[in-house]
Amino acid sequence: MSSKSKRKTPELVVRDGVPTAVILDIGEYQELLERLEDAEDLKMLEKMRQKPLRFRKLEDFLKGLAITDVL
């Protein structure tokens, strides 16, 4: 059996007749978090793509990181 078929149905917590929380299977919760993170990454990527690309010489980039002192 796959883990998806073993998932429990989410449980709704109701207080005074008002839904206040949901109890999810931990695997489903982690999957939701991953999907949310992916969606945020895509939004950031789209925003980055709207800006023009800027290129620098490798030497200038390394100077900015102060890696040349270590090498």
C-alpha positions in Angstrom: 0.0 0.0 0.0 1.2 3.5 -0.7 1.5 6.1 2.0 -1.3 8.1 0.4 -3.8 5.4 0.9 -2.9 5.2 4.6 -3.6 8.9 5.2 -6.2 9.8 7.7 -9.0 12.2 6.9 -8.2 15.7 8.4 -10.1 16.3 11.6 -11.8 19.6 12.2 -11.7 21.1 15.7 -14.8 23.1 16.5 -15.2 25.4 19.5 -18.5 27.0 20.3 -19.7 25.9 16.9 -16.8 27.6 15.1 -14.1 25.7 13.2 -10.8 26.7 15.0 -8.2 24.2 13.8 -7.5 21.2 11.6 -5.6 18.1 12.6 -3.6 16.6 9.7 -1.5 13.6 9.1 2.2 14.6 9.6 3.1 13.5 6.1 0.3 15.6 4.6 1.4 18.6 6.7 5.0 18.3 5.5 3.8 18.0 1.9 1.8 21.2 2.3 4.8 23.0 3.7 6.9 21.8 0.8 4.3 23.0 -1.7 4.1 26.3 0.0 7.9 26.7 -0.1 7.9 25.8 -3.8 5.2 28.4 -4.5 7.2 31.1 -2.6 10.3 30.1 -4.6 8.4 30.4 -7.9 7.1 33.9 -6.9 10.7 35.0 -6.1 12.0 33.5 -9.4 9.3 35.4 -11.4 10.2 38.6 -9.6 13.9 38.1 -10.3 13.2 37.4 -14.0 11.5 40.8 -14.3 14.7 42.6 -13.6 17.4 42.9 -16.3 20.4 40.6 -15.9 23.7 42.2 -14.7 27.0 40.5 -15.3 30.3 41.1 -13.5 33.8 39.8 -14.1 34.6 36.8 -11.9 37.5 38.7 -10.3 35.2 41.5 -9.3 32.7 39.0 -7.8 35.5 37.3 -5.8 36.8 40.6 -4.5 33.3 41.4 -3.2 33.3 38.1 -1.3 36.8 38.6 0.0 37.7 35.1 -1.1 40.9 36.2 -2.7 42.4 36.7 0.7 41.8 33.1 1.5 43.2 31.8 -1.8 
